[in-house]
Amino acid sequence: MQKFRCCVLFHTRNSRIKYLLMTKMAIFLLFAFSTHSFAKSYGQNNISLKLEKAPLKKAFKAIEEQGTFRFVYTEEMLPKDHQVSIRVVNASLDEVLQKILANTSLSYRKMDGNLIVITRSTANARDPVPDVQPINGKVINAKGDALPGVSIVEKGTNNGASTRDDGSFSLEVTGPGAILVFSYIGYQPQEIPVSGRSQWTVTMAAENSNLNEVVVIGYQTVRRKDLTGATGVVNMADANKITTGSVGEAIQGLVPGVTVRNSGAPGSNATVEIRGVGSFTNSAPLYVIDGMLADANTTVNPDDVASIQILKDASAAAIYGSRAGNGVIIITTKKGKEGPAKFTLSAKYGIQQIPKKWDIMDAPGYLKTVQTEYANSGINLPAGVAAQTANNTIRTNWQDVVMRTGNDQDYNLGISGGSKTSSYLLSGSYYKNQGVLIGNDFQRASLRINTEARKGRFTVGENVMISNTNGANPGGGVNAVNAFYESSTMLPIIGVQGNAYKTIPSNPGGWGMGTNDVPSYASNYVANAALDKIHFNYAKVIGNAYAELKFTDWLSYRFNIGAETSFDYTKEVRDTGIWRYNNQPPATSVNEDRETFTNFLMEHTLNFNKTVGLHSLSAVVGFSRTQQERQYTTAGRSNLQTINGQTFTTITSAGGTPTASSGTSVFWRQHGYLGRINYAYNEKYLLTLTGRIDQDTRFGPDNRTGYFPSAAAAWRISKEKFFNVSWINDWKIRGSYGKLGISSSLDTYGSWPYLAVLNNSPRAIYGITQTPQIGQYQAILSNPDIKWETRTEKMPVSTRTCSTTAYHFL
């Protein structure tokens, strides 16, 4: 409506008035535009800055963030001890730079495009002032396609740029001697000297090194891109970033399909599950350490590990047959390399804390709430609560009492080296973990020796580790205290320990707990840790020796023999006292458990590897023999003796009835016949056939033999001529079928589950003399038909894609 009136006005006035109005409007618009441009220019070239004791780098960044200027400098020239304190509003660039560069040997130079080059001042300059050189170019891949988002940085500076959607870029460098670094995910980084050139076309090569990476799959190694089974490779750089007590903890979150859980207690083993739970009795995978089949528990030093491969499906793991139903983790330890002696030293120290505690009432808040509850119920307060309400003298934060700031320390020292015909590695380590709960500690010392020698076609070597671990934790059995639960339910008006609590029966230590006057049935974890102590010591030796003879370049024989033995000792001392109100006090006691464990392995394998034209064939056949045995001796005695306030904790010093037992809890042997064939044609069509036959003494004679076959095939579509997708480097479709065993589930039932068990402990009274007679009865029925627990996996269709940005597994 207003616009229409203006039009009418112009058309109804004479031409002179019309001309004057149009001139005034033009002058007004010109003035407004000029004012806006001036204000914009003024705002862009004036700086507001507020910094307090900030480094120069932060000051430059703060100026750049205001959107006008860009700085070029090398971090080496910035004084590390110079701090900037400045507070300006709408100041000029010269004014700001003079203030922040005061008392330094730095100067600056203005270039075109609001580029500021930081240099050393003329009086102190050791390098000439750089000559800024503009560069323009384009980045493409091997097929000529433009690559957007490629990072381009002048080496040694913060000066950089990124390619546009069409792959083009423009950049100003500090001189003709500059070096540009081009980097892009999925491509090999490049460093190119400028050398005075101003126009560039850069071709980046795809990064396929991880596809050509050699992967250990059990008795063989293959290139990753030739795999037909599901495997995972742990990035050891990521695994070594954290301090862990076991190999299982080190791989947490690093491999898809692998779940790791840990109770958090120092010295506790991690629970590793590969693709879920494979058995209700035992879901632990099989560990292979340098060819030795042994458990990678907390006695093994994670810092000794060089690589970890995980075999997930039946096709990949079938070579291990009856023990691979829960997957296989292959661990290779570090070796010496050709060259002079190399010393390595690492030290790590970490803090462990409970990330979040329960938000609970303090003593005054609790007393106020309880007082209100009893008043509303018309009931008098218990005497102890009423006394604290009148005079609150006890204010215990039980979470702070039982929890502490834990730590873990890891120290490693090693020496390695070798020549063209031999190599060696010697390393020692010490690891200590103080838990976040009082009374929980763990420490490990280990020594590793790996050597190898070669003479012509003959190679011999060995890998040996010796470790000794010690730890402590509260005992209690079924009466053990859950510190996290009890610390939040124990009342804040109960003290940890005091003379007032000694009137509680069976509580000579005066440990605080609930009473009739202060009703609470929570347990005192501090008392549990003080009255029932468990100490353990595990000494282990594990290693293997091998000899390999290469008959030809494509045929070799390998003999591998391994052994693992451990001496385990556990001692529990139960002192006088209780930690929960109205508990029945058990007799004081001392119990010791001593165990010896032996594990032997012997293997013979023959490896074939031959390529003829477009055909590639590799194969392995072999025989494996395993034997494990665990023997134990336990002894104990009740009624510890206390003399002059000192409690004696040896079995012979106790005064009660002694108890003792011994036996063999584990004993079994296993024979295995194994074989695998890998065939590839032109790297496009892949076939893997695997089989293993195992015979295990833990089964009855009619079911002692198990058969575990698998087959897998893959088609690499990306190698076909019709495939032309620039952003996919490797695309493979595969399918597999396999059958695996879970013989470790028999550990729950013992070493002879198919045999009947007789109990010879019963006593019976017979005859006129009423003399006790030893009797027997069959406690468990025999089951000769017990069979293997097996796991069958089918994967009709699966794809594995490698793009320029990431791996994608289905």
MARRO-355948 format. One line per 3 residues: their letters; for each residue x, y, z of C-alpha. Coordinates in steps of 0.1 Angstrom, whole numbers, plus 5000, padded with zeros to 4 digits. Layout:
N
A = X,Y,Z ~ ...
END
This chain:
810
MQK = 5000,5000,5000 ~ 5028,5024,5008 ~ 5047,5014,4977
FRC = 5016,5022,4956 ~ 5014,5057,4971 ~ 5050,5065,4962
CVL = 5044,5056,4926 ~ 5014,5078,4925 ~ 5034,5107,4940
FHT = 5061,5105,4914 ~ 5037,5105,4886 ~ 5016,5134,4899
RNS = 5045,5159,4905 ~ 5062,5180,4879 ~ 5095,5169,4865
RIK = 5116,5193,4885 ~ 5103,5181,4919 ~ 5107,5145,4906
YLL = 5144,5151,4897 ~ 5152,5167,4931 ~ 5136,5138,4950
MTK = 5155,5112,4929 ~ 5188,5131,4935 ~ 5182,5132,4973
MAI = 5175,5095,4973 ~ 5206,5087,4954 ~ 5228,5108,4977
FLL = 5212,5091,5007 ~ 5218,5056,4994 ~ 5254,5065,4985
FAF = 5260,5078,5019 ~ 5244,5048,5036 ~ 5264,5024,5015
STH = 5297,5043,5022 ~ 5290,5044,5059 ~ 5283,5007,5059
SFA = 5315,4999,5040 ~ 5335,5021,5063 ~ 5320,5005,5094
KSY = 5327,4970,5080 ~ 5362,4979,5070 ~ 5369,4995,5104
GQN = 5355,4965,5122 ~ 5376,4941,5102 ~ 5409,4959,5107
NIS = 5405,4967,5144 ~ 5411,4940,5170 ~ 5396,4934,5205
LKL = 5417,4911,5226 ~ 5417,4900,5262 ~ 5444,4875,5273
EKA = 5461,4867,5306 ~ 5495,4849,5306 ~ 5488,4832,5273
PLK = 5515,4818,5250 ~ 5522,4836,5217 ~ 5506,4808,5197
KAF = 5473,4813,5215 ~ 5475,4850,5209 ~ 5479,4846,5171
KAI = 5450,4821,5171 ~ 5428,4846,5190 ~ 5435,4872,5163
EEQ = 5428,4848,5135 ~ 5395,4839,5150 ~ 5383,4874,5145
GTF = 5381,4866,5108 ~ 5405,4890,5090 ~ 5442,4882,5094
RFV = 5461,4850,5090 ~ 5496,4843,5105 ~ 5524,4822,5091
YTE = 5553,4812,5114 ~ 5573,4782,5126 ~ 5567,4770,5161
EML = 5605,4766,5167 ~ 5610,4804,5166 ~ 5583,4811,5193
PKD = 5599,4816,5227 ~ 5583,4790,5250 ~ 5586,4811,5282
HQV = 5571,4842,5267 ~ 5535,4849,5280 ~ 5511,4875,5267
SIR = 5489,4896,5289 ~ 5468,4922,5269 ~ 5435,4939,5271
VVN = 5425,4961,5241 ~ 5393,4971,5224 ~ 5392,4981,5187
ASL = 5429,4985,5185 ~ 5449,4984,5152 ~ 5469,4954,5142
DEV = 5502,4973,5146 ~ 5493,4984,5181 ~ 5484,4948,5191
LQK = 5514,4932,5175 ~ 5538,4957,5191 ~ 5524,4948,5225
ILA = 5524,4910,5222 ~ 5558,4909,5205 ~ 5574,4932,5230
NTS = 5605,4918,5248 ~ 5610,4891,5221 ~ 5633,4888,5191
LSY = 5604,4886,5167 ~ 5591,4909,5141 ~ 5563,4908,5115
RKM = 5557,4915,5079 ~ 5524,4923,5062 ~ 5516,4905,5029
DGN = 5488,4907,5004 ~ 5455,4891,5014 ~ 5459,4901,5051
LIV = 5487,4875,5055 ~ 5511,4883,5084 ~ 5545,4865,5084
ITR = 5562,4863,5117 ~ 5600,4866,5115 ~ 5630,4872,5136
STA = 5638,4909,5140 ~ 5666,4923,5118 ~ 5690,4928,5147
NAR = 5687,4891,5158 ~ 5678,4874,5126 ~ 5695,4842,5118
DPV = 5674,4834,5088 ~ 5664,4857,5059 ~ 5629,4871,5058
PDV = 5609,4846,5038 ~ 5595,4856,5004 ~ 5559,4847,5002
QPI = 5550,4827,4971 ~ 5515,4820,4958 ~ 5508,4784,4947
NGK = 5478,4771,4928 ~ 5470,4735,4918 ~ 5448,4705,4917
VIN = 5449,4671,4935 ~ 5437,4640,4917 ~ 5438,4602,4922
AKG = 5454,4576,4899 ~ 5422,4576,4877 ~ 5423,4613,4873
DAL = 5393,4620,4895 ~ 5394,4652,4917 ~ 5400,4647,4954
PGV = 5381,4672,4976 ~ 5391,4678,5012 ~ 5428,4669,5008
SIV = 5449,4685,5036 ~ 5479,4706,5024 ~ 5503,4719,5050
EKG = 5536,4737,5047 ~ 5559,4715,5067 ~ 5571,4730,5100
TNN = 5544,4757,5101 ~ 5507,4761,5107 ~ 5502,4774,5072
GAS = 5478,4752,5053 ~ 5447,4748,5031 ~ 5423,4721,5018
TRD = 5413,4712,4983 ~ 5379,4724,4970 ~ 5351,4702,4956
DGS = 5369,4702,4922 ~ 5402,4693,4938 ~ 5417,4727,4933
FSL = 5436,4746,4959 ~ 5455,4779,4964 ~ 5481,4786,4991
EVT = 5508,4811,4999 ~ 5541,4796,5012 ~ 5570,4813,5029
GPG = 5594,4808,5000 ~ 5607,4786,4972 ~ 5624,4763,4997
AIL = 5592,4753,5014 ~ 5579,4717,5015 ~ 5542,4708,5012
VFS = 5527,4678,5029 ~ 5496,4663,5012 ~ 5475,4639,5033
YIG = 5442,4623,5028 ~ 5424,4593,5044 ~ 5429,4562,5024
YQP = 5459,4576,5004 ~ 5496,4576,5010 ~ 5509,4610,5024
QEI = 5533,4629,5001 ~ 5560,4655,5009 ~ 5568,4676,4978
PVS = 5593,4706,4978 ~ 5580,4738,4962 ~ 5612,4745,4943
GRS = 5599,4777,4928 ~ 5569,4762,4910 ~ 5536,4781,4912
QWT = 5513,4757,4892 ~ 5508,4721,4905 ~ 5490,4689,4896
VTM = 5494,4663,4924 ~ 5484,4626,4919 ~ 5479,4607,4952
AAE = 5484,4570,4954 ~ 5459,4548,4973 ~ 5471,4534,5006
NSN = 5468,4497,5002 ~ 5495,4486,5026 ~ 5470,4473,5051
LNE = 5456,4450,5024 ~ 5490,4436,5017 ~ 5497,4432,5054
VVV = 5506,4397,5064 ~ 5481,4381,5089 ~ 5488,4350,5110
IGY = 5459,4326,5107 ~ 5473,4296,5125 ~ 5503,4276,5112
QTV = 5503,4299,5081 ~ 5505,4335,5071 ~ 5485,4351,5043
RRK = 5479,4386,5030 ~ 5450,4403,5045 ~ 5433,4409,5011
DLT = 5434,4371,5004 ~ 5415,4362,5036 ~ 5382,4343,5032
GAT = 5374,4340,5069 ~ 5365,4367,5094 ~ 5396,4380,5113
GVV = 5405,4411,5132 ~ 5439,4427,5137 ~ 5446,4448,5168
NMA = 5462,4482,5162 ~ 5491,4479,5187 ~ 5497,4516,5187
DAN = 5463,4521,5202 ~ 5467,4491,5226 ~ 5499,4506,5240
KIT = 5484,4540,5248 ~ 5469,4527,5280 ~ 5483,4508,5309
TGS = 5467,4474,5314 ~ 5473,4444,5336 ~ 5465,4418,5309
VGE = 5463,4413,5272 ~ 5426,4410,5273 ~ 5422,4445,5287
AIQ = 5446,4459,5261 ~ 5423,4449,5232 ~ 5391,4463,5247
GLV = 5372,4483,5221 ~ 5398,4478,5194 ~ 5383,4450,5173
PGV = 5346,4448,5161 ~ 5328,4418,5174 ~ 5351,4413,5205
TVR = 5336,4421,5239 ~ 5359,4425,5269 ~ 5347,4427,5305
NSG = 5366,4430,5337 ~ 5356,4431,5374 ~ 5381,4459,5380
APG = 5398,4441,5408 ~ 5436,4442,5406 ~ 5449,4409,5392
SNA = 5416,4398,5379 ~ 5414,4382,5344 ~ 5395,4399,5317
TVE = 5365,4380,5302 ~ 5369,4380,5264 ~ 5340,4370,5242
IRG = 5343,4368,5204 ~ 5309,4372,5186 ~ 5289,4365,5218
VGS = 5287,4336,5241 ~ 5295,4303,5224 ~ 5289,4280,5254
FTN = 5271,4284,5287 ~ 5299,4266,5306 ~ 5329,4284,5291
SAP = 5331,4313,5266 ~ 5368,4320,5268 ~ 5387,4319,5234
LYV = 5418,4299,5227 ~ 5451,4318,5231 ~ 5481,4310,5210
IDG = 5513,4327,5222 ~ 5542,4324,5197 ~ 5528,4290,5187
MLA = 5522,4278,5223 ~ 5486,4271,5233 ~ 5484,4288,5267
DAN = 5461,4312,5286 ~ 5471,4349,5282 ~ 5461,4358,5318
TTV = 5476,4385,5340 ~ 5509,4366,5344 ~ 5517,4376,5308
NPD = 5532,4411,5302 ~ 5512,4430,5275 ~ 5543,4452,5267
DVA = 5560,4421,5253 ~ 5533,4417,5226 ~ 5541,4427,5190
SIQ = 5509,4418,5172 ~ 5475,4403,5179 ~ 5452,4386,5154
ILK = 5418,4374,5162 ~ 5401,4345,5143 ~ 5364,4350,5146
DAS = 5345,4325,5125 ~ 5346,4288,5118 ~ 5364,4292,5085
AAA = 5393,4311,5101 ~ 5395,4291,5133 ~ 5388,4256,5122
IYG = 5425,4247,5120 ~ 5424,4245,5159 ~ 5393,4223,5158
SRA = 5380,4211,5192 ~ 5393,4241,5211 ~ 5383,4270,5187
GNG = 5345,4271,5193 ~ 5349,4305,5211 ~ 5373,4319,5186
VII = 5411,4321,5187 ~ 5435,4350,5197 ~ 5470,4346,5182
ITT = 5496,4366,5200 ~ 5531,4372,5186 ~ 5557,4387,5210
KKG = 5585,4411,5200 ~ 5617,4399,5183 ~ 5651,4414,5178
KEG = 5659,4431,5145 ~ 5691,4433,5125 ~ 5714,4461,5137
PAK = 5733,4472,5167 ~ 5720,4467,5202 ~ 5689,4488,5209
FTL = 5678,4498,5243 ~ 5642,4506,5251 ~ 5628,4520,5283
SAK = 5592,4529,5291 ~ 5575,4540,5323 ~ 5538,4546,5328
YGI = 5519,4558,5358 ~ 5481,4560,5358 ~ 5455,4571,5383
QQI = 5424,4550,5389 ~ 5392,4565,5404 ~ 5356,4557,5408
PKK = 5340,4579,5381 ~ 5308,4585,5401 ~ 5298,4577,5436
WDI = 5263,4574,5451 ~ 5247,4606,5461 ~ 5238,4598,5497
MDA = 5228,4617,5528 ~ 5254,4630,5553 ~ 5250,4625,5590
PGY = 5229,4657,5597 ~ 5207,4650,5567 ~ 5201,4614,5577
LKT = 5193,4623,5614 ~ 5168,4650,5603 ~ 5151,4625,5580
VQT = 5150,4597,5606 ~ 5137,4621,5632 ~ 5108,4631,5609
EYA = 5100,4594,5601 ~ 5099,4583,5637 ~ 5078,4614,5646
NSG = 5053,4607,5619 ~ 5050,4571,5630 ~ 5046,4581,5667
INL = 5076,4560,5678 ~ 5104,4571,5699 ~ 5139,4573,5684
PAG = 5163,4545,5693 ~ 5186,4555,5721 ~ 5217,4556,5699
VAA = 5200,4576,5671 ~ 5185,4600,5697 ~ 5220,4606,5712
QTA = 5234,4615,5679 ~ 5205,4637,5671 ~ 5212,4657,5703
NNT = 5249,4657,5697 ~ 5261,4645,5663 ~ 5297,4634,5669
IRT = 5300,4607,5642 ~ 5299,4617,5606 ~ 5313,4588,5585
NWQ = 5314,4589,5547 ~ 5316,4552,5541 ~ 5323,4556,5504
DVV = 5354,4577,5512 ~ 5365,4552,5538 ~ 5365,4521,5516
MRT = 5374,4537,5483 ~ 5406,4554,5475 ~ 5426,4568,5445
GND = 5442,4538,5430 ~ 5471,4537,5406 ~ 5488,4514,5382
QDY = 5525,4515,5374 ~ 5542,4498,5344 ~ 5580,4498,5339
NLG = 5598,4480,5310 ~ 5634,4478,5300 ~ 5647,4459,5270
ISG = 5676,4453,5248 ~ 5674,4438,5213 ~ 5695,4435,5181
GSK = 5709,4410,5157 ~ 5727,4403,5125 ~ 5717,4389,5091
TSS = 5717,4353,5106 ~ 5705,4358,5142 ~ 5684,4381,5164
YLL = 5678,4384,5201 ~ 5656,4402,5226 ~ 5658,4405,5263
SGS = 5632,4424,5283 ~ 5622,4428,5319 ~ 5591,4445,5334
YYK = 5575,4454,5366 ~ 5538,4461,5370 ~ 5519,4472,5401
NQG = 5482,4480,5406 ~ 5468,4494,5438 ~ 5430,4490,5435
VLI = 5404,4516,5443 ~ 5391,4495,5471 ~ 5413,4491,5502
GND = 5428,4457,5507 ~ 5431,4450,5469 ~ 5466,4450,5453
FQR = 5485,4432,5426 ~ 5520,4432,5412 ~ 5539,4413,5385
ASL = 5576,4410,5376 ~ 5585,4392,5343 ~ 5615,4384,5322
RIN = 5614,4375,5285 ~ 5641,4360,5263 ~ 5635,4356,5225
TEA = 5663,4344,5202 ~ 5665,4331,5167 ~ 5695,4318,5145
RKG = 5696,4310,5108 ~ 5721,4289,5089 ~ 5713,4285,5052
RFT = 5679,4268,5050 ~ 5678,4259,5087 ~ 5664,4281,5114
VGE = 5661,4275,5152 ~ 5647,4297,5179 ~ 5630,4300,5212
NVM = 5606,4322,5232 ~ 5607,4320,5270 ~ 5589,4341,5296
ISN = 5593,4339,5334 ~ 5569,4357,5356 ~ 5561,4360,5393
TNG = 5529,4377,5405 ~ 5517,4386,5439 ~ 5484,4400,5451
ANP = 5460,4404,5480 ~ 5422,4408,5484 ~ 5397,4404,5512
GGG = 5382,4369,5517 ~ 5350,4358,5534 ~ 5336,4333,5509
VNA = 5298,4336,5509 ~ 5300,4362,5536 ~ 5323,4384,5516
VNA = 5313,4421,5515 ~ 5302,4439,5483 ~ 5319,4472,5491
FYE = 5300,4492,5465 ~ 5267,4482,5478 ~ 5275,4482,5516
SST = 5293,4515,5516 ~ 5261,4532,5504 ~ 5238,4515,5529
MLP = 5259,4517,5560 ~ 5247,4545,5582 ~ 5268,4577,5585
IIG = 5263,4578,5622 ~ 5283,4545,5627 ~ 5320,4549,5631
VQG = 5346,4527,5613 ~ 5361,4515,5646 ~ 5359,4525,5683
NAY = 5360,4513,5719 ~ 5322,4518,5721 ~ 5317,4489,5696
KTI = 5337,4464,5716 ~ 5306,4456,5737 ~ 5292,4439,5706
PSN = 5296,4401,5711 ~ 5325,4386,5690 ~ 5338,4421,5681
PGG = 5371,4425,5701 ~ 5384,4448,5674 ~ 5357,4473,5680
WGM = 5345,4475,5644 ~ 5315,4497,5638 ~ 5283,4480,5628
GTN = 5246,4483,5634 ~ 5231,4477,5669 ~ 5197,4477,5685
DVP = 5203,4514,5694 ~ 5215,4522,5658 ~ 5195,4498,5636
SYA = 5215,4488,5605 ~ 5223,4454,5589 ~ 5249,4466,5564
SNY = 5284,4451,5566 ~ 5316,4469,5575 ~ 5339,4464,5545
VAN = 5369,4478,5564 ~ 5365,4450,5590 ~ 5362,4424,5563
AAL = 5395,4435,5547 ~ 5412,4435,5581 ~ 5398,4402,5595
DKI = 5399,4379,5564 ~ 5430,4383,5542 ~ 5439,4364,5511
HFN = 5474,4365,5496 ~ 5484,4347,5465 ~ 5516,4341,5445
YAK = 5518,4326,5410 ~ 5552,4317,5395 ~ 5551,4308,5358
VIG = 5574,4297,5331 ~ 5561,4295,5295 ~ 5579,4291,5263
NAY = 5585,4272,5231 ~ 5614,4261,5209 ~ 5612,4255,5172
AEL = 5633,4243,5143 ~ 5625,4249,5107 ~ 5640,4234,5075
KFT = 5633,4248,5041 ~ 5636,4220,5016 ~ 5629,4245,4987
DWL = 5617,4280,4984 ~ 5581,4267,4984 ~ 5583,4237,5008
SYR = 5593,4238,5045 ~ 5590,4216,5076 ~ 5586,4230,5112
FNI = 5589,4213,5145 ~ 5575,4231,5175 ~ 5576,4220,5211
GAE = 5562,4241,5240 ~ 5558,4239,5277 ~ 5540,4259,5304
TSF = 5544,4252,5341 ~ 5531,4273,5370 ~ 5534,4270,5408
DYT = 5504,4286,5425 ~ 5501,4294,5462 ~ 5472,4309,5480
KEV = 5469,4316,5518 ~ 5438,4328,5536 ~ 5439,4339,5573
RDT = 5406,4344,5592 ~ 5411,4364,5623 ~ 5388,4369,5653
GIW = 5358,4391,5648 ~ 5327,4398,5628 ~ 5318,4426,5603
RYN = 5280,4425,5604 ~ 5256,4428,5634 ~ 5244,4395,5648
NQP = 5267,4375,5626 ~ 5277,4341,5639 ~ 5314,4343,5645
PAT = 5334,4316,5627 ~ 5364,4300,5642 ~ 5397,4316,5634
SVN = 5416,4296,5608 ~ 5444,4295,5583 ~ 5442,4276,5550
EDR = 5468,4271,5523 ~ 5464,4259,5487 ~ 5493,4248,5466
ETF = 5489,4238,5429 ~ 5512,4228,5401 ~ 5501,4231,5365
TNF = 5518,4217,5335 ~ 5509,4221,5298 ~ 5529,4204,5270
LME = 5527,4208,5233 ~ 5544,4191,5204 ~ 5536,4199,5167
HTL = 5549,4188,5133 ~ 5538,4209,5103 ~ 5546,4209,5066
NFN = 5540,4241,5047 ~ 5536,4245,5009 ~ 5535,4278,4991
KTV = 5537,4281,4953 ~ 5526,4305,4926 ~ 5524,4295,4889
GLH = 5512,4322,4866 ~ 5478,4334,4878 ~ 5474,4305,4902
SLS = 5484,4307,4938 ~ 5484,4277,4961 ~ 5494,4274,4998
AVV = 5488,4245,5021 ~ 5497,4231,5055 ~ 5493,4197,5070
GFS = 5504,4186,5105 ~ 5501,4167,5137 ~ 5496,4182,5172
RTQ = 5498,4166,5207 ~ 5487,4183,5239 ~ 5487,4172,5275
QER = 5476,4192,5306 ~ 5477,4183,5343 ~ 5469,4201,5375
QYT = 5477,4187,5409 ~ 5467,4203,5442 ~ 5474,4200,5479
TAG = 5453,4219,5505 ~ 5458,4221,5542 ~ 5443,4241,5570
RSN = 5437,4244,5607 ~ 5414,4264,5630 ~ 5419,4282,5663
LQT = 5448,4306,5657 ~ 5470,4312,5687 ~ 5474,4348,5700
ING = 5503,4355,5724 ~ 5510,4390,5737 ~ 5487,4405,5711
QTF = 5504,4388,5682 ~ 5484,4362,5661 ~ 5504,4333,5647
TTI = 5492,4324,5612 ~ 5511,4292,5604 ~ 5492,4259,5602
TSA = 5514,4242,5629 ~ 5508,4271,5654 ~ 5470,4268,5652
GGT = 5454,4246,5679 ~ 5424,4232,5661 ~ 5418,4200,5641
PTA = 5440,4200,5610 ~ 5425,4193,5576 ~ 5443,4182,5544
SSG = 5435,4169,5509 ~ 5452,4164,5476 ~ 5446,4151,5441
TSV = 5446,4156,5404 ~ 5419,4180,5393 ~ 5429,4181,5356
FWR = 5445,4155,5334 ~ 5439,4150,5297 ~ 5456,4143,5264
QHG = 5447,4153,5229 ~ 5459,4143,5194 ~ 5451,4165,5164
YLG = 5455,4160,5127 ~ 5452,4193,5108 ~ 5452,4206,5072
RIN = 5443,4236,5052 ~ 5444,4246,5015 ~ 5443,4282,5002
YAY = 5438,4287,4965 ~ 5436,4319,4945 ~ 5432,4327,4908
NEK = 5443,4361,4896 ~ 5436,4375,4931 ~ 5399,4374,4921
YLL = 5386,4340,4931 ~ 5396,4326,4965 ~ 5389,4292,4980
TLT = 5399,4279,5015 ~ 5393,4243,5027 ~ 5402,4234,5063
GRI = 5399,4203,5083 ~ 5409,4189,5117 ~ 5404,4156,5135
DQD = 5409,4156,5173 ~ 5410,4127,5197 ~ 5404,4137,5234
TRF = 5408,4114,5265 ~ 5380,4133,5283 ~ 5354,4115,5262
GPD = 5343,4079,5262 ~ 5360,4054,5238 ~ 5330,4055,5214
NRT = 5330,4093,5211 ~ 5366,4102,5215 ~ 5371,4114,5179
GYF = 5357,4147,5166 ~ 5357,4160,5130 ~ 5358,4198,5124
PSA = 5356,4208,5087 ~ 5352,4242,5071 ~ 5350,4257,5037
AAA = 5351,4294,5025 ~ 5350,4311,4991 ~ 5354,4347,4981
WRI = 5350,4368,4949 ~ 5369,4400,4946 ~ 5346,4421,4924
SKE = 5369,4451,4925 ~ 5393,4432,4903 ~ 5368,4427,4875
KFF = 5371,4448,4844 ~ 5334,4459,4846 ~ 5340,4474,4881
NVS = 5349,4510,4881 ~ 5341,4528,4913 ~ 5368,4554,4923
WIN = 5360,4555,4960 ~ 5363,4517,4965 ~ 5397,4501,4965
DWK = 5388,4466,4974 ~ 5354,4449,4975 ~ 5350,4412,4982
IRG = 5320,4389,4986 ~ 5325,4358,5006 ~ 5306,4329,5021
SYG = 5317,4302,5046 ~ 5306,4271,5065 ~ 5324,4255,5094
KLG = 5321,4233,5125 ~ 5341,4239,5157 ~ 5344,4222,5191
ISS = 5343,4235,5226 ~ 5363,4210,5246 ~ 5371,4236,5273
SLD = 5335,4232,5285 ~ 5346,4199,5300 ~ 5367,4218,5326
TYG = 5334,4222,5345 ~ 5329,4185,5348 ~ 5365,4173,5354
SWP = 5388,4152,5334 ~ 5368,4120,5334 ~ 5332,4130,5329
YLA = 5322,4097,5313 ~ 5333,4077,5344 ~ 5313,4070,5376
VLN = 5325,4086,5408 ~ 5326,4068,5441 ~ 5324,4086,5474
NSP = 5345,4068,5501 ~ 5339,4093,5529 ~ 5307,4079,5544
RAI = 5309,4061,5578 ~ 5284,4036,5591 ~ 5280,4019,5625
YGI = 5278,3981,5626 ~ 5279,3953,5651 ~ 5277,3950,5688
TQT = 5308,3972,5693 ~ 5292,4000,5673 ~ 5325,4006,5655
PQI = 5324,4031,5627 ~ 5331,4015,5593 ~ 5342,4031,5561
GQY = 5316,4029,5534 ~ 5313,4039,5497 ~ 5285,4048,5473
QAI = 5283,4058,5437 ~ 5279,4096,5437 ~ 5277,4102,5400
LSN = 5264,4078,5374 ~ 5286,4068,5345 ~ 5278,4083,5310
PDI = 5299,4067,5283 ~ 5278,4085,5256 ~ 5290,4120,5265
KWE = 5298,4138,5232 ~ 5315,4169,5219 ~ 5299,4203,5224
TRT = 5301,4218,5188 ~ 5293,4251,5172 ~ 5283,4253,5135
EKM = 5286,4286,5117 ~ 5271,4294,5083 ~ 5277,4326,5064
PVS = 5260,4324,5030 ~ 5267,4360,5019 ~ 5291,4385,5034
TRT = 5309,4415,5020 ~ 5342,4432,5029 ~ 5347,4466,5014
CST = 5378,4488,5016 ~ 5370,4524,5006 ~ 5392,4555,5006
TAY = 5377,4565,5040 ~ 5374,4533,5061 ~ 5369,4496,5063
HFL = 5334,4482,5065 ~ 5327,4447,5076 ~ 5294,4429,5073
END
